[in-house]
Amino acid sequence: MSESSVPAGLVADRTLDARGLNCPMPILKAKKTLNEMTAGSLLKVLATDPGAVRDFEYFCRHTGHQLLESTEQQGEFGFLIRRKG
């Protein structure tokens, strides 16, 4: 489930490894990390909790951050989020 509006070669400013954590920890850690970042910065989140897909879609929709990409590969989920500006 990847959006086609993501420019090729887009590189995250920071990466958050939330693998092995269950809800709500990936969201809480992402929120804390995003708060430390500047507007427009990109955060890549790695997670293994299948509920994270729904959680990050909801989180971004309700906080104003932009979910640029959501991927799944062999049980590992990746999210690329642009901090709201």
mmCIF file of the C-alpha atoms, coordinates in Angstrom:
data_MODEL
# 
_entry.id   MODEL 
# 
loop_
_atom_site.group_PDB 
_atom_site.id 
_atom_site.type_symbol 
_atom_site.label_atom_id 
_atom_site.label_alt_id 
_atom_site.label_comp_id 
_atom_site.label_asym_id 
_atom_site.label_entity_id 
_atom_site.label_seq_id 
_atom_site.pdbx_PDB_ins_code 
_atom_site.Cartn_x 
_atom_site.Cartn_y 
_atom_site.Cartn_z 
_atom_site.occupancy 
_atom_site.B_iso_or_equiv 
_atom_site.pdbx_formal_charge 
_atom_site.auth_seq_id 
_atom_site.auth_comp_id 
_atom_site.auth_asym_id 
_atom_site.auth_atom_id 
_atom_site.pdbx_PDB_model_num 
ATOM 1  C CA . MET A 1 1  ? 0.000  0.000   0.000  1.00 0.00 ? 1  MET A CA 1 
ATOM 2  C CA . SER A 1 2  ? 2.383  2.653   -1.273 1.00 0.00 ? 2  SER A CA 1 
ATOM 3  C CA . GLU A 1 3  ? 1.307  6.058   -2.534 1.00 0.00 ? 3  GLU A CA 1 
ATOM 4  C CA . SER A 1 4  ? 2.497  6.955   -6.027 1.00 0.00 ? 4  SER A CA 1 
ATOM 5  C CA . SER A 1 5  ? 3.070  10.588  -4.964 1.00 0.00 ? 5  SER A CA 1 
ATOM 6  C CA . VAL A 1 6  ? 6.263  9.596   -3.110 1.00 0.00 ? 6  VAL A CA 1 
ATOM 7  C CA . PRO A 1 7  ? 9.278  10.857  -5.090 1.00 0.00 ? 7  PRO A CA 1 
ATOM 8  C CA . ALA A 1 8  ? 11.814 8.142   -5.871 1.00 0.00 ? 8  ALA A CA 1 
ATOM 9  C CA . GLY A 1 9  ? 14.904 8.240   -3.720 1.00 0.00 ? 9  GLY A CA 1 
ATOM 10 C CA . LEU A 1 10 ? 13.247 10.070  -0.829 1.00 0.00 ? 10 LEU A CA 1 
ATOM 11 C CA . VAL A 1 11 ? 15.440 9.559   2.237  1.00 0.00 ? 11 VAL A CA 1 
ATOM 12 C CA . ALA A 1 12 ? 14.274 9.830   5.838  1.00 0.00 ? 12 ALA A CA 1 
ATOM 13 C CA . ASP A 1 13 ? 15.933 12.355  8.142  1.00 0.00 ? 13 ASP A CA 1 
ATOM 14 C CA . ARG A 1 14 ? 15.552 9.915   11.055 1.00 0.00 ? 14 ARG A CA 1 
ATOM 15 C CA . THR A 1 15 ? 14.654 6.246   11.484 1.00 0.00 ? 15 THR A CA 1 
ATOM 16 C CA . LEU A 1 16 ? 12.745 4.868   14.447 1.00 0.00 ? 16 LEU A CA 1 
ATOM 17 C CA . ASP A 1 17 ? 13.099 1.143   15.104 1.00 0.00 ? 17 ASP A CA 1 
ATOM 18 C CA . ALA A 1 18 ? 9.888  0.059   16.834 1.00 0.00 ? 18 ALA A CA 1 
ATOM 19 C CA . ARG A 1 19 ? 10.189 -3.609  15.853 1.00 0.00 ? 19 ARG A CA 1 
ATOM 20 C CA . GLY A 1 20 ? 9.113  -5.973  18.603 1.00 0.00 ? 20 GLY A CA 1 
ATOM 21 C CA . LEU A 1 21 ? 6.907  -3.336  20.253 1.00 0.00 ? 21 LEU A CA 1 
ATOM 22 C CA . ASN A 1 22 ? 3.140  -3.678  20.472 1.00 0.00 ? 22 ASN A CA 1 
ATOM 23 C CA . CYS A 1 23 ? 0.412  -1.045  20.370 1.00 0.00 ? 23 CYS A CA 1 
ATOM 24 C CA . PRO A 1 24 ? 0.526  1.710   21.495 1.00 0.00 ? 24 PRO A CA 1 
ATOM 25 C CA . MET A 1 25 ? 4.323  1.911   21.816 1.00 0.00 ? 25 MET A CA 1 
ATOM 26 C CA . PRO A 1 26 ? 5.203  2.422   18.104 1.00 0.00 ? 26 PRO A CA 1 
ATOM 27 C CA . ILE A 1 27 ? 2.798  5.379   17.918 1.00 0.00 ? 27 ILE A CA 1 
ATOM 28 C CA . LEU A 1 28 ? 3.966  6.873   21.223 1.00 0.00 ? 28 LEU A CA 1 
ATOM 29 C CA . LYS A 1 29 ? 7.625  6.629   20.206 1.00 0.00 ? 29 LYS A CA 1 
ATOM 30 C CA . ALA A 1 30 ? 6.857  8.078   16.760 1.00 0.00 ? 30 ALA A CA 1 
ATOM 31 C CA . LYS A 1 31 ? 4.938  10.977  18.318 1.00 0.00 ? 31 LYS A CA 1 
ATOM 32 C CA . LYS A 1 32 ? 7.863  11.754  20.644 1.00 0.00 ? 32 LYS A CA 1 
ATOM 33 C CA . THR A 1 33 ? 10.372 11.554  17.782 1.00 0.00 ? 33 THR A CA 1 
ATOM 34 C CA . LEU A 1 34 ? 8.264  13.734  15.471 1.00 0.00 ? 34 LEU A CA 1 
ATOM 35 C CA . ASN A 1 35 ? 7.974  16.362  18.221 1.00 0.00 ? 35 ASN A CA 1 
ATOM 36 C CA . GLU A 1 36 ? 11.795 16.575  18.272 1.00 0.00 ? 36 GLU A CA 1 
ATOM 37 C CA . MET A 1 37 ? 11.995 17.070  14.489 1.00 0.00 ? 37 MET A CA 1 
ATOM 38 C CA . THR A 1 38 ? 11.560 20.205  12.384 1.00 0.00 ? 38 THR A CA 1 
ATOM 39 C CA . ALA A 1 39 ? 8.563  20.837  10.136 1.00 0.00 ? 39 ALA A CA 1 
ATOM 40 C CA . GLY A 1 40 ? 8.762  18.974  6.827  1.00 0.00 ? 40 GLY A CA 1 
ATOM 41 C CA . SER A 1 41 ? 11.297 16.416  8.103  1.00 0.00 ? 41 SER A CA 1 
ATOM 42 C CA . LEU A 1 42 ? 10.854 12.764  7.188  1.00 0.00 ? 42 LEU A CA 1 
ATOM 43 C CA . LEU A 1 43 ? 10.626 9.956   9.731  1.00 0.00 ? 43 LEU A CA 1 
ATOM 44 C CA . LYS A 1 44 ? 10.893 6.299   8.779  1.00 0.00 ? 44 LYS A CA 1 
ATOM 45 C CA . VAL A 1 45 ? 9.315  3.927   11.296 1.00 0.00 ? 45 VAL A CA 1 
ATOM 46 C CA . LEU A 1 46 ? 9.996  0.180   11.306 1.00 0.00 ? 46 LEU A CA 1 
ATOM 47 C CA . ALA A 1 47 ? 7.469  -2.004  13.131 1.00 0.00 ? 47 ALA A CA 1 
ATOM 48 C CA . THR A 1 48 ? 6.391  -5.622  13.418 1.00 0.00 ? 48 THR A CA 1 
ATOM 49 C CA . ASP A 1 49 ? 2.953  -5.134  15.008 1.00 0.00 ? 49 ASP A CA 1 
ATOM 50 C CA . PRO A 1 50 ? 0.314  -5.716  12.279 1.00 0.00 ? 50 PRO A CA 1 
ATOM 51 C CA . GLY A 1 51 ? -1.959 -3.220  14.054 1.00 0.00 ? 51 GLY A CA 1 
ATOM 52 C CA . ALA A 1 52 ? 0.579  -0.497  13.306 1.00 0.00 ? 52 ALA A CA 1 
ATOM 53 C CA . VAL A 1 53 ? -0.774 -0.133  9.758  1.00 0.00 ? 53 VAL A CA 1 
ATOM 54 C CA . ARG A 1 54 ? -4.169 0.984   10.995 1.00 0.00 ? 54 ARG A CA 1 
ATOM 55 C CA . ASP A 1 55 ? -2.653 2.911   13.898 1.00 0.00 ? 55 ASP A CA 1 
ATOM 56 C CA . PHE A 1 56 ? -0.316 5.025   11.753 1.00 0.00 ? 56 PHE A CA 1 
ATOM 57 C CA . GLU A 1 57 ? -3.032 5.772   9.185  1.00 0.00 ? 57 GLU A CA 1 
ATOM 58 C CA . TYR A 1 58 ? -5.284 7.020   11.997 1.00 0.00 ? 58 TYR A CA 1 
ATOM 59 C CA . PHE A 1 59 ? -2.468 8.864   13.779 1.00 0.00 ? 59 PHE A CA 1 
ATOM 60 C CA . CYS A 1 60 ? -1.434 10.804  10.668 1.00 0.00 ? 60 CYS A CA 1 
ATOM 61 C CA . ARG A 1 61 ? -5.014 11.589  9.657  1.00 0.00 ? 61 ARG A CA 1 
ATOM 62 C CA . HIS A 1 62 ? -5.741 13.074  13.096 1.00 0.00 ? 62 HIS A CA 1 
ATOM 63 C CA . THR A 1 63 ? -2.461 14.878  13.791 1.00 0.00 ? 63 THR A CA 1 
ATOM 64 C CA . GLY A 1 64 ? -1.831 16.519  10.429 1.00 0.00 ? 64 GLY A CA 1 
ATOM 65 C CA . HIS A 1 65 ? 1.358  14.591  9.675  1.00 0.00 ? 65 HIS A CA 1 
ATOM 66 C CA . GLN A 1 66 ? 1.520  13.107  6.173  1.00 0.00 ? 66 GLN A CA 1 
ATOM 67 C CA . LEU A 1 67 ? 1.832  9.345   5.722  1.00 0.00 ? 67 LEU A CA 1 
ATOM 68 C CA . LEU A 1 68 ? 3.824  9.185   2.488  1.00 0.00 ? 68 LEU A CA 1 
ATOM 69 C CA . GLU A 1 69 ? 4.395  5.450   2.385  1.00 0.00 ? 69 GLU A CA 1 
ATOM 70 C CA . SER A 1 70 ? 3.236  2.302   4.123  1.00 0.00 ? 70 SER A CA 1 
ATOM 71 C CA . THR A 1 71 ? 4.927  -0.965  3.181  1.00 0.00 ? 71 THR A CA 1 
ATOM 72 C CA . GLU A 1 72 ? 4.963  -4.563  4.379  1.00 0.00 ? 72 GLU A CA 1 
ATOM 73 C CA . GLN A 1 73 ? 7.674  -7.087  3.683  1.00 0.00 ? 73 GLN A CA 1 
ATOM 74 C CA . GLN A 1 74 ? 7.899  -10.474 5.398  1.00 0.00 ? 74 GLN A CA 1 
ATOM 75 C CA . GLY A 1 75 ? 6.042  -9.332  8.503  1.00 0.00 ? 75 GLY A CA 1 
ATOM 76 C CA . GLU A 1 76 ? 7.941  -6.063  8.852  1.00 0.00 ? 76 GLU A CA 1 
ATOM 77 C CA . PHE A 1 77 ? 6.126  -2.799  8.289  1.00 0.00 ? 77 PHE A CA 1 
ATOM 78 C CA . GLY A 1 78 ? 7.669  0.452   7.162  1.00 0.00 ? 78 GLY A CA 1 
ATOM 79 C CA . PHE A 1 79 ? 6.115  3.903   7.370  1.00 0.00 ? 79 PHE A CA 1 
ATOM 80 C CA . LEU A 1 80 ? 7.463  7.136   5.936  1.00 0.00 ? 80 LEU A CA 1 
ATOM 81 C CA . ILE A 1 81 ? 5.944  10.166  7.643  1.00 0.00 ? 81 ILE A CA 1 
ATOM 82 C CA . ARG A 1 82 ? 6.425  13.850  6.833  1.00 0.00 ? 82 ARG A CA 1 
ATOM 83 C CA . ARG A 1 83 ? 6.182  16.032  9.951  1.00 0.00 ? 83 ARG A CA 1 
ATOM 84 C CA . LYS A 1 84 ? 3.458  18.622  9.645  1.00 0.00 ? 84 LYS A CA 1 
ATOM 85 C CA . GLY A 1 85 ? 4.620  22.118  8.944  1.00 0.00 ? 85 GLY A CA 1 
# 
